[in-house]
Amino acid sequence: MIGATVLSVIRKDLELRRDWPAILIGAAIGILPDLDLILVWGLGYPMKLHGSFTHSIVFAIAFGSALSLLLKESSIRGVLAYIGALLSHGLMDVATKKEFGGAQLLWPFTDQKYRMGLFSNYEFYPNPPTQSYIEILKQGFVLSLYEIAIFLPLLILILVLKTRPWKRRNAAAADEGLTNK
């Protein structure tokens, strides 16, 4: 939701009927940085890898730009929307208070994980050796419900304000009034 919200704010002339695929992609790439957990769980890397390079500004710029090329995004603002959607994840991890959390925003220049600890988020520290994948998926689902509860209203508000459906109705009514005369 955060990635979709950021993308919707940055994207110019947002039109829901045209831009819904971009909004869905924004939602998906907003969680993409957590794919570093595959390296941790699947390949046995230490948990401290989480929040590293995939949460960095450099990664967001590189992946967001590459995705924009793949999607044939031609405007700078459109490219920045994808970069912003990706970067939103690392910035949220910096803002939250986590036991081992934070994000290496400035990777590869430093390995420092930045944490502001502005608020505590739902505790989600899965441990595949001691938990079943079903249990981990359930915890992830609950975390997703928290994010939806917090950010879906904001996304809806932004979509309504940016697409201004009442202006289209007024314009259509004005056009209809002109054609009926």
C-alpha positions as CSV (number, residue, x, y, z in Angstrom):
1,M,0.0,0.0,0.0
2,I,2.8,2.4,0.8
3,G,4.4,2.0,-2.6
4,A,1.1,2.5,-4.3
5,T,0.4,5.6,-2.3
6,V,3.8,7.1,-3.0
7,L,3.5,6.3,-6.7
8,S,0.0,7.9,-6.8
9,V,1.2,11.1,-5.2
10,I,4.2,11.5,-7.5
11,R,2.6,10.4,-10.8
12,K,1.3,13.3,-12.9
13,D,-2.2,13.4,-14.3
14,L,-3.2,10.2,-12.5
15,E,-6.2,8.5,-14.1
16,L,-7.4,5.4,-12.4
17,R,-8.7,3.6,-15.5
18,R,-5.3,4.1,-17.3
19,D,-2.9,4.0,-14.3
20,W,-4.2,1.1,-12.3
21,P,-1.4,-1.3,-13.5
22,A,1.2,1.3,-12.4
23,I,-0.5,1.6,-9.0
24,L,-0.5,-2.2,-8.6
25,I,3.2,-2.3,-9.6
26,G,3.9,0.5,-7.0
27,A,2.3,-1.7,-4.3
28,A,4.4,-4.7,-5.4
29,I,7.7,-2.9,-5.5
30,G,6.9,-1.2,-2.2
31,I,7.5,-4.6,-0.6
32,L,10.3,-5.8,-3.0
33,P,13.2,-4.8,-0.6
34,D,12.1,-7.5,1.8
35,L,13.0,-10.1,-0.8
36,D,16.4,-10.0,0.9
37,L,14.8,-12.4,3.3
38,I,15.1,-15.1,0.7
39,L,18.8,-14.8,1.0
40,V,18.5,-15.1,4.8
41,W,15.9,-17.9,5.0
42,G,16.7,-19.8,1.8
43,L,20.4,-19.4,1.5
44,G,21.4,-19.3,5.1
45,Y,22.8,-15.7,5.2
46,P,22.7,-14.1,8.6
47,M,19.6,-12.1,9.6
48,K,21.6,-8.9,9.8
49,L,21.6,-9.0,5.9
50,H,17.9,-8.0,6.1
51,G,17.6,-4.2,5.6
52,S,20.8,-4.0,3.7
53,F,21.4,-3.3,0.0
54,T,17.8,-3.8,-1.1
55,H,16.7,-1.1,1.2
56,S,19.2,1.5,-0.1
57,I,18.8,4.6,-2.2
58,V,21.2,3.2,-4.8
59,F,19.1,0.0,-5.1
60,A,15.9,2.1,-5.4
61,I,17.4,4.3,-8.1
62,A,18.9,1.3,-10.1
63,F,15.8,-1.0,-9.8
64,G,13.3,1.8,-10.2
65,S,15.1,3.1,-13.3
66,A,15.4,-0.3,-14.8
67,L,11.8,-1.1,-14.2
68,S,10.8,2.3,-15.8
69,L,12.8,1.3,-18.9
70,L,11.1,-2.1,-19.0
71,L,7.7,-0.5,-18.7
72,K,8.6,2.2,-21.3
73,E,8.0,5.0,-18.8
74,S,9.0,8.1,-20.7
75,S,8.7,11.0,-18.2
76,I,11.2,11.8,-15.5
77,R,8.3,12.2,-13.0
78,G,7.1,8.7,-13.9
79,V,10.6,7.3,-13.3
80,L,10.8,9.1,-10.0
81,A,7.4,7.6,-9.0
82,Y,8.8,4.1,-9.3
83,I,12.0,5.0,-7.5
84,G,9.9,6.7,-4.8
85,A,7.6,3.6,-4.4
86,L,10.7,1.4,-4.0
87,L,12.5,3.8,-1.6
88,S,9.4,4.1,0.6
89,H,10.1,0.7,2.1
90,G,13.6,1.6,3.2
91,L,12.4,4.9,4.6
92,M,9.6,3.3,6.6
93,D,12.1,0.8,8.0
94,V,14.2,3.7,9.1
95,A,11.3,5.3,10.8
96,T,10.2,2.2,12.7
97,K,11.6,0.9,15.9
98,K,13.0,-2.6,15.5
99,E,15.2,-4.7,17.6
100,F,17.6,-5.5,14.7
101,G,16.0,-3.2,12.2
102,G,16.7,-0.1,10.3
103,A,18.0,0.2,6.8
104,Q,21.3,0.7,5.0
105,L,20.0,3.7,3.1
106,L,23.5,4.8,2.1
107,W,24.8,1.4,1.0
108,P,27.3,0.9,-0.8
109,F,29.0,4.0,0.8
110,T,28.5,2.7,4.4
111,D,27.1,-0.4,6.1
112,Q,25.5,1.8,8.8
113,K,21.8,0.9,9.4
114,Y,19.8,4.0,10.2
115,R,17.0,3.8,12.7
116,M,14.9,6.7,14.0
117,G,12.5,4.7,16.1
118,L,9.6,7.1,15.7
119,F,7.1,4.3,16.3
120,S,6.9,0.6,16.9
121,N,5.5,-1.5,14.3
122,Y,3.9,-5.0,14.5
123,E,6.6,-7.4,15.5
124,F,7.3,-9.8,12.6
125,Y,10.6,-11.7,13.0
126,P,10.0,-15.0,11.3
127,N,12.4,-17.8,12.0
128,P,12.0,-20.7,9.5
129,P,14.1,-23.2,11.5
130,T,11.6,-22.9,14.4
131,Q,8.4,-21.9,12.7
132,S,6.3,-23.5,10.0
133,Y,5.9,-21.6,6.8
134,I,2.1,-21.6,7.4
135,E,2.7,-19.8,10.7
136,I,5.1,-17.3,9.0
137,L,2.5,-16.7,6.2
138,K,-0.2,-16.1,8.8
139,Q,2.0,-13.6,10.6
140,G,2.8,-11.9,7.3
141,F,-0.9,-11.8,6.5
142,V,-1.7,-10.1,9.8
143,L,1.1,-7.5,9.2
144,S,-0.5,-6.9,5.7
145,L,-3.8,-6.2,7.4
146,Y,-2.2,-3.6,9.6
147,E,-0.6,-1.9,6.5
148,I,-4.0,-2.0,4.7
149,A,-5.8,-0.5,7.7
150,I,-3.3,2.4,7.9
151,F,-2.5,3.2,4.3
152,L,-5.6,2.2,2.2
153,P,-7.6,5.2,3.5
154,L,-4.7,7.5,2.6
155,L,-4.4,5.9,-0.9
156,I,-8.1,6.2,-1.5
157,L,-8.0,9.9,-0.4
158,I,-5.1,10.6,-2.8
159,L,-6.7,8.8,-5.6
160,V,-10.0,10.8,-5.1
161,L,-8.1,14.1,-4.9
162,K,-5.8,13.4,-7.8
163,T,-8.5,12.0,-10.2
164,R,-11.2,14.5,-9.1
165,P,-14.2,12.5,-10.3
166,W,-16.5,15.4,-9.4
167,K,-14.8,17.6,-12.0
168,R,-15.4,15.0,-14.7
169,R,-19.1,14.8,-13.7
170,N,-19.3,18.6,-13.8
171,A,-17.5,18.8,-17.1
172,A,-19.8,16.0,-18.6
173,A,-22.9,17.8,-17.2
174,A,-21.7,21.1,-18.8
175,D,-21.0,19.4,-22.1
176,E,-24.5,17.8,-22.0
177,G,-26.1,21.2,-21.2
178,L,-24.4,22.7,-24.2
179,T,-25.5,19.9,-26.5
180,N,-29.1,20.0,-25.4
181,K,-29.5,23.7,-26.2
